[in-house]
Structure formats: C-alpha cells, structure tokens
Amino acid sequence: MTKVLFVVSELAPLIKTGGLADVAGALPTALAEYGDEVRTLLPGYRAVMGKLGKTKVIEKYDDLFGGPAKLLACKMAGLDLLIIDAPHLYDRDGGIYLDTTGTDWADNPQRFAALSYVGAMIAETGAGGWTPDVVHGHDWQAGLTPEYLRARAVQVPFVFTIHNIAFHGNTDAGKLVALKLDGDRFTRDHFEFWGQISALKAGLMGATKITTVSRTYAEELLTPEFGIGMDGVLRDRQSDLVGIVNGIDEDIWNPATDPYITPYTTPAKKAANKKALREIFGLGPSDGPLCVLVSRLTEQKGIDLLLAALPELLSRGGQLALLGSGDPKLEVALLAAAAEHENVSVKIGYDEALSHQMMAGGDVILVPSRFEPCGLTQLYGLRYGTLPLVALTGGLADTVINASPAALASGVATGIQFFPITTQALGNAFARLADLYNDPKTWKTMQRNAMKQDVGWKASAADYHAIYTSLTETHQ
Ligand SMILES: Nc1ncnc2c1ncn2[C@@H]1O[C@H](COP(=O)(O)OP(=O)(O)O[C@H]2O[C@H](CO)[C@@H](O)[C@H](O)[C@H]2O)[C@@H](O)[C@H]1O
C-alpha cells in the first residue's frame, strides 16, 4: 500500500475544463483496488468551495504567496480531498485558468506555484497526520513541486504525468523571488527554458519518474514535432519516461445505466437515443452516419481540418452534431458552417449531460486531432458503440483498431484512423466511413467489437501502482 498525494489543478466532478479532470477524478478509485491510498490536493476555486460539504481545517498559513490561507480536508464523490482555501489566489469570477475576457490570469504563476508549494509542505510535515510516500503531480501546474521538495530536503519520490505538453507554464525570470525559487538553479539543467522560468521543465527535470497518457505519445514526445520544445529534455530523461494509456470511469460512462440517456446494452437499441439527439440538435432524418464531436475548441483538436473536409461527409448523407467551446475564431467558423448546411448543427458551450446524449445517439465520434496525448471521447465512443473516426496519433493510435482490410477480415476493427493528418486524408476517411456505414453487417460487428473493448482503468491503474511500489521500495 502506497500513500500518494496527487497535486492537480482540476478534478471531476468538482471542476473540469478537460480530460485532466477526468483522470484525476477516476484514477484514485482505481488505485484503491490495489490498496493505494490517494489524497488529492486541489486549489479552492470559488466553484469548488461552493460544492464542498463538511470540511476540516488542518493547517493555516499566514502568507501563501501574498495572503493568508487554510488547508481543508474533506471527502467528496469517494475521494479524499485536500483543498487550498486561499481567497486571494482562487476566489474570483471567471475560469480556473482564464479571466472573464479569456486571457490567462496574470498571477497564474503564483496561483499554481502555491499549489506545488503546499504539495511540498504536505510531503514534509504531513496533512492531519497523513504523510505521502509518493507525490504525483499532473501537468505544469504541479511542475514546481520538485523544486520546493528539494528546497526543503524532502526525499520523497515525485511522479510527473504529462497530459498535454503544449502547456509549459512559462513566466519571466523576474518572478524568481515571488515564486520562492532558488536563483542558482535558474539554469538549463533545472528550470530555465529560453530565458524563462518553466514550471513544466522543472517538473520534467525534477521528477523521479515521468509518465504520459499513452505509449505512442511517449514516443512522439521525443520528436521535435510533438515535444514542442521539450523533446530534448525528454530525450535526456527517456529512461524514466513511460506511457500509460488512460481509462475512463466505467460507472459514469456506462450506456446500460447512464441517467442522461435511454439506457441500452446492444447497438441496435441506440435508435431511441439517435432520434432524441437529432431533435436536440434540430437535425432531420438522413441516410448517412450521424457524427458527433465533443471538445475544447483549440488548434490541437483539428477543427479546421474538419471544417475543410465537411463537404466529403455531407455529400455522402452524413451529419455533424458538435458541442464545444474555446477559440472564438473556431466558434464563429463552426456556427457559420451550421448556418450554411442543414446537416450540420453546432452548440457552443460546455454541457456534461449533452455530451452523454451525444455518445449514446451518435453513430460516429470524431477526433481529428493534430496531436492527442490520449483522448477520452474515443474511449467513451467505444463503450457506447459509437465508432471512433480518429487521426492516427498519440492515444488515438493506441485505442482504436482501424478498419483495414485485414482487421475487417478478421472481425476485430473498432473504428477508422486517418493519416497523414490532413484535410484530404480526413475527406478520404469520410468516404470510407460512408461505405462501412452502408454495410450494416460489418457496421454491427464493429459496434459490438467496440463495446467489448476494455476501456476501464484496471490495467493502467496496475501500471501506476507498480511504479509507486518500485519507487517506494528503492527509496526505503
Ligand atoms: N463542451 C464540452 N461539453 C462537455 N464536455 C466536454 C466539452 N469539451 C470537452 N469535454 C469533455 O472534456 C474531456 C476532454 O478530454 P480529452 O482527453 O478528450 O481532451 P483534453 O485535451 O481536454 O485532455 C488532455 O488530457 C487528457 C487526460 O490525460 C488526455 O486524454 C488528452 O489527450 C489531453 O489532450 C472529455 O471528458 C470531454 O467529454
């Protein structure tokens, strides 16, 4: 049994902007099956504080990066939480990373340095008598943790998981003092990155073990194209880098019990959900596949490729129902496409219930990402018999079995992959999709295969458990 402190900036079901929250929310329960005890340290954003039940104050800090703060302990949704109640950092309108105008909060470096700093303090002195054997940080927001552990001479292993290397958490060198960092370590070997402080680099350099969320992404990260400036750092640390594919919460994402949908256990019974979904999106009947997409709208997600390839889908009778929010330019372009084509419908926003209805009612889940460390929506799609059409990259390469002639002949295909990641290849994939969809026997076989895939956390939690065990053994 290993006591593990998660240090993370979002956590489902309390606060979520993307897949990081899902992983942070589901993995602790899966690890408990192996006897590991996870407590999760999370900033007390306004939205979080409003949802907490009974809390216990276990620590008080006079000055946590500019103001007084408390450490609260509570239980929620089966999780043991440690919440940093620091109003000067987290109690405000707007998003958790962005202000009301969509700009990064100017004090994000301090806000997440505080998260990492409290993580290190807990590792040193414990929280209410509980001291972790391992600290497990996620993404750049937890990246400074090993610097603070080192400053306190705390010898605890630090596992660092990269969910998305595109975010570096960089800030200017003038903040060294404000962030309580050791100026002597502002070098290329530690956390200096092209003249800036990089929280991500600090985490990568200081981690005892680095994980990322699929095997293919672990390999891709070593290349300049995917490493986004950190490939050199990662090549240096390659022997400590491992890819562990994400799972999904099989209770929340279960078509047989999902409270947001008409429940089903066989693909044939998706029909009621498809009808309902078309009504929700104002789409009429059509002969082609109903494609759905649920995503943050960013460059990463290949939405521009989809827009350019849409004619191929629509010319074969396909439809698109899309839910997302993010880049205003993409939002405008999507709404324009919806206005132009009757078989395209777009909802801008974030809607958990609707995302479930889309998984249940769609024929196909689209993930045309330029890069995708793991991706979760294709996993939801598999579980719901909604076949993934995905770019061949990262976790999308590892979790979908492409409908190649060989895979179809042996009856194992679960979706469609396209490569290179271009408009033309996506357009060709839409043509393949239409052919497969028009072959009901093959389509049903693929749906049944998809629904049988193991997309839960059990196997991957075992891999994390093995890492914790090996690290605590070597540190004893
Ligand atoms: N408008 C909306 N309404 C409702 N729900 C919405 C939504 N927009 C997104 N979501 C939900 O947010 C999650 C997104 O997770 P993903 O893993 O697909 O991508 P993300 O890039 O956020 O995560 C990063 O971290 C995760 C976790 O490691 C990696 O899988 C991934 O590759 C990496 O980019 C899904 O649960 C999805 O349903």
The ligand as a Gaussian input file, in Angstrom:
#p B3LYP/6-31G(d) Opt

LIG

0 1
 N      -18.048000      21.391000     -24.468000
 C      -17.959000      20.309000     -23.711000
 N      -19.024000      19.862000     -23.014000
 C      -18.930000      18.746000     -22.251000
 N      -17.806000      18.032000     -22.111000
 C      -16.718000      18.443000     -22.768000
 C      -16.725000      19.586000     -23.605000
 N      -15.491000      19.753000     -24.132000
 C      -14.740000      18.746000     -23.662000
 N      -15.472000      17.956000     -22.836000
 C      -15.017000      16.785000     -22.093000
 O      -13.694000      17.045000     -21.639000
 C      -12.919000      15.860000     -21.758000
 C      -11.830000      16.094000     -22.774000
 O      -10.852000      15.141000     -22.593000
 P       -9.813000      14.726000     -23.714000
 O       -8.947000      13.695000     -23.096000
 O      -10.540000      14.299000     -24.929000
 O       -9.020000      16.058000     -24.106000
 P       -8.171000      17.212000     -23.339000
 O       -7.392000      17.825000     -24.438000
 O       -9.057000      18.081000     -22.557000
 O       -7.230000      16.430000     -22.330000
 C       -5.796000      16.292000     -22.218000
 O       -5.620000      15.396000     -21.098000
 C       -6.292000      14.168000     -21.269000
 C       -6.132000      13.384000     -19.982000
 O       -4.888000      12.802000     -19.851000
 C       -5.798000      13.407000     -22.493000
 O       -6.634000      12.282000     -22.692000
 C       -5.839000      14.308000     -23.724000
 O       -5.260000      13.648000     -24.831000
 C       -5.153000      15.630000     -23.425000
 O       -5.163000      16.495000     -24.557000
 C      -13.880000      14.756000     -22.147000
 O      -14.410000      14.199000     -20.979000
 C      -14.961000      15.517000     -22.921000
 O      -16.168000      14.839000     -22.946000

